[in-house]
């Protein structure tokens, strides 16, 4: 059994297959593997009938030819509206947290003032009793 590598009418590599050793190699195939001298696969291999070898693009050429730059999709109007709502909710939550903190501080301050006022009233009542109500 031998492995053959097929190419199309433009001599571009398309596939490989295994055929019987006695079988004739098809006209659009070769037994030459499309790899470099280190055994590494080629970029977009093309069969060169003159040299009976595979030609290859460089990695940079291949990337330029085949890699499409990533395009970030534009958000839909619904997605934009949802994002705006999330920002508004986050802003409101921040304001609620700030107001809650302020109310807690005012409540504590009010409790302290009430305690001080109760002490003053108690002191006044005590003083009025010792001074004969004068």
ZABA-587790 format. One record per residue: x, y, z of N, C-alpha, C in turn. Coordinates in pm, whole numbers. Example, Ala and Ser with C-alpha at 12.3 -4.5 7.8 and 13.67 -1.06 7.14 Angstrom:
<keros>
+--------+--------+--------+--------+--------+--------+--------+--------+--------+
:     nx :     ny :     nz :    cax :    cay :    caz :     cx :     cy :     cz :
+--------+--------+--------+--------+--------+--------+--------+--------+--------+
:   1319 :   -569 :    780 :   1230 :   -450 :    780 :   1320 :   -330 :    780 :
:   1285 :   -225 :    708 :   1367 :   -106 :    714 :   1290 :      3 :    787 :
+--------+--------+--------+--------+--------+--------+--------+--------+--------+
</keros>
This chain:
<keros>
+--------+--------+--------+--------+--------+--------+--------+--------+--------+
:     nx :     ny :     nz :    cax :    cay :    caz :     cx :     cy :     cz :
+--------+--------+--------+--------+--------+--------+--------+--------+--------+
:     85 :   -117 :      0 :      0 :      0 :      0 :     90 :    124 :      0 :
:     46 :    224 :    -74 :    122 :    349 :    -77 :     26 :    467 :    -67 :
:     79 :    571 :     -8 :     -3 :    691 :     10 :     21 :    784 :   -108 :
:    -90 :    839 :   -162 :    -80 :    935 :   -272 :   -151 :   1064 :   -230 :
:   -101 :   1173 :   -286 :   -151 :   1306 :   -251 :   -210 :   1368 :   -377 :
:   -338 :   1404 :   -368 :   -412 :   1455 :   -484 :   -411 :   1607 :   -488 :
:   -414 :   1659 :   -610 :   -422 :   1803 :   -631 :   -527 :   1830 :   -739 :
:   -581 :   1952 :   -736 :   -688 :   1986 :   -830 :   -630 :   2040 :   -961 :
:   -718 :   2094 :  -1047 :   -676 :   2145 :  -1178 :   -581 :   2264 :  -1168 :
:   -579 :   2330 :  -1051 :   -486 :   2441 :  -1028 :   -361 :   2395 :   -953 :
:   -346 :   2264 :   -942 :   -234 :   2200 :   -873 :   -233 :   2225 :   -722 :
:   -346 :   2263 :   -666 :   -358 :   2284 :   -521 :   -388 :   2150 :   -454 :
:   -320 :   2123 :   -346 :   -342 :   2001 :   -270 :   -487 :   1996 :   -225 :
:   -550 :   1876 :   -242 :   -689 :   1864 :   -198 :   -711 :   1749 :   -100 :
:   -634 :   1639 :   -112 :   -655 :   1527 :    -21 :   -546 :   1423 :    -41 :
:   -556 :   1319 :     38 :   -464 :   1205 :     22 :   -544 :   1077 :     40 :
:   -484 :    969 :     -7 :   -550 :    840 :      4 :   -442 :    732 :     -1 :
:   -480 :    611 :     29 :   -389 :    497 :     22 :   -437 :    408 :    -92 :
:   -342 :    370 :   -178 :   -377 :    283 :   -290 :   -285 :    160 :   -287 :
:   -322 :     59 :   -361 :   -243 :    -63 :   -368 :   -108 :    -33 :   -432 :
:     -5 :   -103 :   -387 :    130 :    -81 :   -441 :    135 :   -103 :   -592 :
:     57 :   -194 :   -642 :     57 :   -225 :   -786 :    -26 :   -126 :   -867 :
:   -109 :    -45 :   -798 :   -198 :     47 :   -869 :   -118 :    162 :   -930 :
:   -169 :    207 :  -1045 :   -105 :    320 :  -1113 :   -144 :    449 :  -1039 :
:    -47 :    539 :  -1028 :    -74 :    667 :   -961 :   -158 :    752 :  -1055 :
:   -272 :    804 :  -1006 :   -359 :    885 :  -1091 :   -284 :   1009 :  -1145 :
:   -336 :   1063 :  -1255 :   -272 :   1178 :  -1321 :   -267 :   1301 :  -1230 :
:   -363 :   1316 :  -1142 :   -367 :   1434 :  -1053 :   -320 :   1399 :   -912 :
:   -217 :   1312 :   -903 :   -167 :   1270 :   -772 :    -17 :   1246 :   -779 :
:     43 :   1240 :   -660 :    185 :   1214 :   -647 :    208 :   1138 :   -517 :
:    323 :   1073 :   -507 :    358 :   1007 :   -381 :    445 :   1098 :   -294 :
:    476 :   1216 :   -345 :    558 :   1311 :   -270 :    470 :   1380 :   -166 :
:    507 :   1364 :    -40 :    428 :   1420 :     69 :    444 :   1572 :     74 :
:    336 :   1647 :     96 :    345 :   1794 :    100 :    397 :   1844 :    236 :
:    527 :   1821 :    261 :    591 :   1866 :    384 :    725 :   1930 :    348 :
:    780 :   2008 :    442 :    911 :   2067 :    418 :   1022 :   1968 :    454 :
:   1147 :   2014 :    448 :   1260 :   1925 :    474 :   1264 :   1874 :    617 :
:   1190 :   1940 :    708 :   1182 :   1897 :    848 :   1060 :   1809 :    874 :
:    984 :   1779 :    769 :    865 :   1696 :    785 :    743 :   1773 :    833 :
:    751 :   1906 :    828 :    639 :   1991 :    873 :    550 :   2023 :    753 :
:    420 :   2015 :    774 :    324 :   2044 :    668 :    342 :   2183 :    608 :
:    308 :   2195 :    481 :    324 :   2321 :    408 :    199 :   2407 :    417 :
:    219 :   2536 :    395 :    107 :   2630 :    391 :     55 :   2636 :    248 :
:    -71 :   2593 :    229 :   -138 :   2600 :    100 :    -52 :   2537 :    -11 :
:    -16 :   2409 :      2 :     75 :   2347 :    -94 :     20 :   2342 :   -237 :
:    109 :   2368 :   -332 :     77 :   2364 :   -475 :    179 :   2273 :   -543 :
:    131 :   2177 :   -624 :    220 :   2084 :   -692 :    291 :   2154 :   -807 :
:    423 :   2142 :   -811 :    504 :   2200 :   -916 :    550 :   2085 :  -1006 :
:    487 :   2074 :  -1122 :    516 :   1963 :  -1213 :    658 :   1971 :  -1269 :
:    714 :   2090 :  -1278 :    848 :   2108 :  -1332 :    953 :   2049 :  -1239 :
:    938 :   2076 :  -1109 :   1038 :   2030 :  -1011 :    994 :   1901 :   -940 :
:    871 :   1855 :   -969 :    814 :   1738 :   -900 :    824 :   1754 :   -748 :
:    781 :   1870 :   -703 :    781 :   1899 :   -559 :    666 :   1994 :   -528 :
:    641 :   2011 :   -400 :    534 :   2101 :   -356 :    591 :   2239 :   -326 :
:    524 :   2343 :   -374 :    557 :   2481 :   -338 :    466 :   2521 :   -224 :
:    512 :   2617 :   -146 :    436 :   2656 :    -27 :    439 :   2807 :     -9 :
:    333 :   2858 :     51 :    333 :   2997 :     96 :    414 :   3003 :    225 :
:    463 :   3122 :    257 :    522 :   3140 :    390 :    407 :   3153 :    489 :
:    439 :   3140 :    614 :    335 :   3155 :    717 :    270 :   3293 :    708 :
:    353 :   3396 :    687 :    301 :   3533 :    678 :    209 :   3550 :    558 :
:    248 :   3492 :    443 :    165 :   3499 :    324 :     33 :   3428 :    346 :
:     40 :   3310 :    411 :    -81 :   3234 :    437 :   -177 :   3311 :    527 :
:   -122 :   3371 :    633 :   -207 :   3448 :    725 :   -270 :   3566 :    654 :
:   -193 :   3633 :    570 :   -246 :   3748 :    496 :   -357 :   3705 :    401 :
:   -342 :   3587 :    342 :   -439 :   3537 :    245 :   -565 :   3481 :    309 :
:   -549 :   3411 :    424 :   -662 :   3336 :    478 :   -719 :   3384 :    610 :
:   -642 :   3449 :    692 :   -696 :   3487 :    822 :   -770 :   3620 :    809 :
:   -896 :   3614 :    839 :   -981 :   3732 :    832 :   -974 :   3801 :    968 :
:   -947 :   3932 :    967 :   -942 :   4002 :   1096 :  -1076 :   3988 :   1169 :
:  -1065 :   3977 :   1299 :  -1185 :   3962 :   1381 :  -1267 :   4091 :   1375 :
:  -1391 :   4076 :   1341 :  -1481 :   4191 :   1335 :  -1576 :   4179 :   1453 :
:  -1572 :   4280 :   1535 :  -1662 :   4278 :   1651 :  -1798 :   4328 :   1605 :
:  -1901 :   4250 :   1628 :  -2034 :   4289 :   1582 :  -2084 :   4411 :   1659 :
:  -2156 :   4494 :   1587 :  -2219 :   4610 :   1650 :  -2337 :   4561 :   1734 :
:  -2352 :   4613 :   1855 :  -2466 :   4570 :   1936 :  -2597 :   4619 :   1874 :
:  -2701 :   4539 :   1890 :  -2832 :   4579 :   1839 :  -2888 :   4691 :   1926 :
:  -2994 :   4753 :   1879 :  -3057 :   4860 :   1958 :  -3108 :   4805 :   2091 :
:  -3158 :   4682 :   2089 :  -3207 :   4621 :   2213 :  -3092 :   4600 :   2311 :
:  -2977 :   4554 :   2260 :  -2860 :   4534 :   2346 :  -2809 :   4666 :   2401 :
:  -2810 :   4770 :   2317 :  -2767 :   4902 :   2363 :  -2862 :   4954 :   2472 :
:  -2993 :   4936 :   2451 :  -3092 :   4980 :   2549 :  -3074 :   4903 :   2680 :
:  -3051 :   4773 :   2670 :  -3031 :   4691 :   2791 :  -2906 :   4737 :   2866 :
:  -2800 :   4768 :   2791 :  -2677 :   4816 :   2855 :  -2701 :   4949 :   2925 :
:  -2776 :   5038 :   2863 :  -2808 :   5167 :   2924 :  -2889 :   5146 :   3052 :
:  -2985 :   5053 :   3049 :  -3065 :   5025 :   3167 :  -2979 :   4968 :   3279 :
:  -2885 :   4880 :   3245 :  -2797 :   4824 :   3348 :  -2711 :   4934 :   3411 :
:  -2663 :   5027 :   3328 :  -2584 :   5139 :   3382 :  -2670 :   5225 :   3474 :
:  -2794 :   5251 :   3432 :  -2884 :   5333 :   3514 :  -2914 :   5264 :   3647 :
:  -2939 :   5133 :   3642 :  -2967 :   5057 :   3765 :  -2846 :   5060 :   3858 :
:  -2727 :   5043 :   3800 :  -2604 :   5045 :   3882 :  -2585 :   5183 :   3945 :
:  -2613 :   5288 :   3869 :  -2603 :   5424 :   3922 :  -2703 :   5445 :   4036 :
:  -2825 :   5401 :   4014 :  -2928 :   5415 :   4118 :  -2892 :   5334 :   4242 :
:  -2838 :   5214 :   4224 :  -2799 :   5132 :   4338 :  -2689 :   5203 :   4418 :
:  -2596 :   5266 :   4348 :  -2492 :   5342 :   4417 :  -2551 :   5457 :   4498 :
:  -2648 :   5524 :   4441 :  -2713 :   5635 :   4513 :  -2792 :   5583 :   4633 :
:  -2862 :   5470 :   4616 :  -2937 :   5410 :   4728 :  -2840 :   5373 :   4840 :
:  -2728 :   5312 :   4805 :  -2629 :   5274 :   4906 :  -2577 :   5397 :   4981 :
:  -2551 :   5504 :   4906 :  -2502 :   5627 :   4967 :  -2607 :   5688 :   5060 :
:  -2733 :   5692 :   5014 :  -2841 :   5746 :   5097 :  -2863 :   5659 :   5221 :
:  -2856 :   5527 :   5207 :  -2872 :   5437 :   5320 :  -2764 :   5465 :   5425 :
:  -2644 :   5485 :   5380 :  -2534 :   5515 :   5472 :  -2559 :   5648 :   5543 :
:  -2605 :   5748 :   5469 :  -2634 :   5879 :   5528 :  -2747 :   5868 :   5631 :
:  -2853 :   5794 :   5598 :  -2965 :   5776 :   5691 :  -2917 :   5704 :   5817 :
:  -2832 :   5603 :   5802 :  -2779 :   5532 :   5918 :  -2700 :   5626 :   6008 :
:  -2618 :   5712 :   5948 :  -2539 :   5808 :   6026 :  -2629 :   5908 :   6097 :
:  -2731 :   5958 :   6026 :  -2823 :   6054 :   6087 :  -2904 :   5989 :   6200 :
:  -2944 :   5865 :   6179 :  -3018 :   5793 :   6282 :  -2933 :   5775 :   6407 :
:  -2807 :   5738 :   6389 :  -2716 :   5722 :   6503 :  -2697 :   5856 :   6574 :
:  -2679 :   5962 :   6494 :  -2661 :   6095 :   6553 :  -2786 :   6137 :   6629 :
:  -2904 :   6109 :   6574 :  -3030 :   6143 :   6639 :  -3045 :   6067 :   6770 :
:  -3008 :   5938 :   6771 :  -3014 :   5858 :   6894 :  -2921 :   5915 :   7000 :
:  -2804 :   5960 :   6957 :  -2710 :   6020 :   7053 :  -2766 :   6151 :   7109 :
:  -2827 :   6231 :   7020 :  -2888 :   6357 :   7066 :  -3004 :   6331 :   7162 :
:  -3087 :   6230 :   7133 :  -3198 :   6195 :   7223 :  -3146 :   6149 :   7359 :
:  -3038 :   6070 :   7358 :  -2980 :   6025 :   7484 :  -2926 :   6144 :   7563 :
:  -2860 :   6236 :   7495 :  -2808 :   6356 :   7562 :  -2922 :   6441 :   7616 :
:  -3027 :   6458 :   7536 :  -3143 :   6535 :   7579 :  -3209 :   6471 :   7701 :
:  -3220 :   6337 :   7701 :  -3279 :   6266 :   7815 :  -3195 :   6289 :   7940 :
:  -3063 :   6289 :   7927 :  -2975 :   6314 :   8042 :  -2993 :   6458 :   8093 :
:  -3005 :   6552 :   7999 :  -3025 :   6692 :   8039 :  -3159 :   6708 :   8111 :
:  -3263 :   6646 :   8058 :  -3394 :   6656 :   8121 :  -3393 :   6591 :   8260 :
:  -3324 :   6478 :   8270 :  -3312 :   6412 :   8400 :  -3235 :   6501 :   8496 :
:  -3129 :   6563 :   8449 :  -3050 :   6652 :   8533 :  -3133 :   6773 :   8577 :
:  -3213 :   6826 :   8483 :  -3299 :   6941 :   8518 :  -3405 :   6901 :   8621 :
:  -3460 :   6782 :   8603 :  -3562 :   6736 :   8700 :  -3497 :   6715 :   8836 :
:  -3375 :   6661 :   8837 :  -3304 :   6641 :   8962 :  -3271 :   6775 :   9026 :
:  -3226 :   6870 :   8945 :  -3193 :   7003 :   8997 :  -3318 :   7073 :   9048 :
:  -3430 :   7057 :   8982 :  -3554 :   7124 :   9025 :  -3599 :   7066 :   9159 :
:  -3578 :   6936 :   9180 :  -3617 :   6873 :   9305 :  -3528 :   6918 :   9419 :
:  -3401 :   6938 :   9396 :  -3309 :   6981 :   9503 :  -3317 :   7129 :   9526 :
:  -3364 :   7202 :   9431 :  -3375 :   7346 :   9446 :  -3516 :   7387 :   9487 :
:  -3596 :   7295 :   9523 :  -3730 :   7324 :   9568 :  -3823 :   7363 :   9457 :
:  -3790 :   7315 :   9338 :  -3878 :   7346 :   9225 :  -3853 :   7483 :   9171 :
:  -3740 :   7547 :   9212 :  -3712 :   7681 :   9164 :  -3609 :   7681 :   9059 :
+--------+--------+--------+--------+--------+--------+--------+--------+--------+
</keros>
